[in-house]
Amino acid sequence: MMLFAQGFVPVLLRAGTVIAIAAVALPLAACSDEGKLVLHSSTGEHSFNVEIVDTPETRAEGLMFRQELADDAGMLFDFKEERQVSFWMRNTFIPLDMIFVGADGVVKTIHVNARPQDPTSIPSQVPVQFVLEIPGGRSVEIGLQPGDTMEHPLVGATPKN
């Protein structure tokens, strides 16, 4: 009977550890989905790892002062509702494509290769909820056009108050 108890207790402890790890890891995995985004164009599906910026403070900084951005990386600006927005490249050291996207995930307009350090305003031209910044020229490489779509958990999500 003692052998049974010695073998059974460690199994229970291991099971408890596995359950505890799963309880922590599963919510983190669900959160990490917000870091993934897919653009659908005529050339296929193109995945990006994105940072979400959805507060006035994080939107103001954006990709300023960054020295590089991987081909599959980007920053997704969420304005929580559709409205006309405008960007500039002051203190931004890398060229960027700005993809202006409606609340429904449809690409409305694209500004290709915004020039580093340029203070000229880059308007959305139409109301949008999202702006995706990716490396300059990348939207052309993947064949992205207005009318194509962006897939992300925030698209169509109910805003948090």
C-alpha positions in Angstrom: 0.0 0.0 0.0 2.9 2.4 0.7 4.3 1.8 -2.8 0.9 2.8 -4.3 0.8 6.0 -2.2 4.4 6.9 -3.1 3.6 6.4 -6.8 0.2 8.0 -6.8 1.1 11.3 -5.0 3.8 12.3 -7.4 1.4 11.7 -10.3 -1.1 13.9 -8.7 1.5 16.6 -8.1 2.6 16.5 -11.7 -1.0 16.6 -12.9 -1.6 19.6 -10.7 1.5 21.4 -12.1 0.3 20.7 -15.7 -3.2 22.1 -14.9 -1.6 25.2 -13.3 0.6 25.8 -16.3 -2.3 25.4 -18.7 -4.4 27.8 -16.6 -1.7 30.4 -17.1 -0.6 29.6 -20.6 -4.0 29.4 -22.3 -5.1 33.0 -21.5 -1.6 34.2 -22.7 -2.0 32.2 -25.9 -5.4 33.9 -26.5 -3.8 37.3 -26.0 -1.0 36.5 -28.3 -3.5 36.2 -31.2 -3.7 40.0 -31.2 0.0 39.9 -32.3 -0.9 38.1 -35.5 -2.5 39.7 -38.6 -3.2 38.5 -42.1 -3.6 40.6 -45.2 -5.5 38.9 -48.1 -4.6 40.1 -51.6 -4.8 38.7 -55.1 -1.4 37.0 -54.5 -2.5 35.1 -51.4 -2.5 35.4 -47.6 0.4 37.4 -46.0 1.0 37.1 -42.3 2.5 39.8 -40.1 3.5 40.0 -36.4 2.1 43.3 -35.2 2.3 45.5 -32.2 -1.1 47.0 -31.2 -1.3 50.7 -30.4 -4.6 51.9 -29.1 -4.1 54.7 -26.7 -3.3 58.4 -27.5 0.2 57.9 -25.9 1.2 54.8 -27.9 -0.3 56.2 -31.1 1.7 59.4 -30.7 5.0 57.4 -30.6 4.2 54.8 -33.2 7.3 53.5 -34.9 9.4 56.7 -34.1 13.1 56.1 -33.5 13.0 52.5 -34.8 16.0 51.7 -36.9 14.6 48.6 -38.6 11.4 46.6 -39.1 11.3 43.0 -40.3 9.5 42.2 -43.5 6.8 40.4 -41.6 6.4 43.0 -38.8 4.2 46.0 -38.4 2.2 48.2 -36.1 -1.6 48.2 -36.0 -3.2 51.5 -34.8 -6.7 51.0 -33.5 -8.8 54.2 -33.2 -11.7 52.3 -31.7 -14.2 53.9 -34.3 -14.1 55.0 -37.9 -12.8 58.5 -38.4 -10.5 60.4 -40.7 -6.9 60.2 -39.4 -3.6 61.7 -40.5 0.0 60.5 -39.9 3.4 62.0 -40.4 7.0 60.6 -40.4 8.7 63.0 -38.1 11.3 61.1 -36.0 10.7 57.9 -38.0 13.9 56.6 -39.5 12.6 53.8 -41.8 10.3 54.1 -44.9 6.8 52.7 -44.2 3.7 51.7 -46.1 0.5 53.0 -44.4 -2.5 50.9 -45.0 -5.8 52.6 -44.0 -8.5 50.0 -43.1 -12.2 50.3 -42.2 -13.8 48.7 -39.2 -14.9 45.9 -41.5 -11.3 45.0 -42.4 -11.5 46.3 -45.9 -8.4 48.2 -47.1 -9.6 51.7 -48.1 -6.4 53.5 -49.1 -2.6 52.8 -49.1 0.2 55.2 -48.9 3.4 53.5 -50.2 6.9 54.3 -49.0 6.3 57.2 -46.7 9.6 59.1 -46.5 11.6 59.0 -43.2 11.7 62.2 -41.3 9.0 63.9 -43.5 6.7 66.1 -41.5 4.1 66.3 -44.3 0.7 65.1 -43.3 -0.5 61.7 -44.8 -4.3 61.6 -44.5 -6.5 58.5 -44.6 -8.7 60.3 -47.2 -11.8 58.4 -45.8 -12.9 57.4 -42.4 -11.0 54.3 -41.1 -10.7 52.5 -37.7 -7.3 51.0 -38.3 -3.9 52.0 -39.8 -1.3 49.3 -40.4 2.3 50.4 -40.8 4.6 47.8 -42.5 8.0 48.2 -44.1 8.1 50.5 -47.1 7.3 48.9 -50.4 6.0 45.7 -48.8 2.4 46.4 -49.8 3.5 46.5 -53.5 5.5 43.3 -53.0 2.4 41.4 -51.8 0.1 43.0 -54.4 -2.1 44.7 -51.8 -4.8 47.0 -53.2 -7.8 48.9 -51.9 -10.7 46.5 -51.5 -8.4 43.7 -50.2 -8.9 42.6 -46.6 -7.2 42.5 -43.3 -7.9 39.7 -40.8 -7.3 40.4 -37.1 -9.2 39.7 -33.8 -9.9 43.5 -33.4 -11.7 43.7 -36.8 -15.4 43.6 -36.0 -14.8 43.5 -32.3 -17.0 45.5 -29.9 -14.9 48.3 -28.5 -14.1 48.1 -24.8 -15.2 51.1 -22.8 
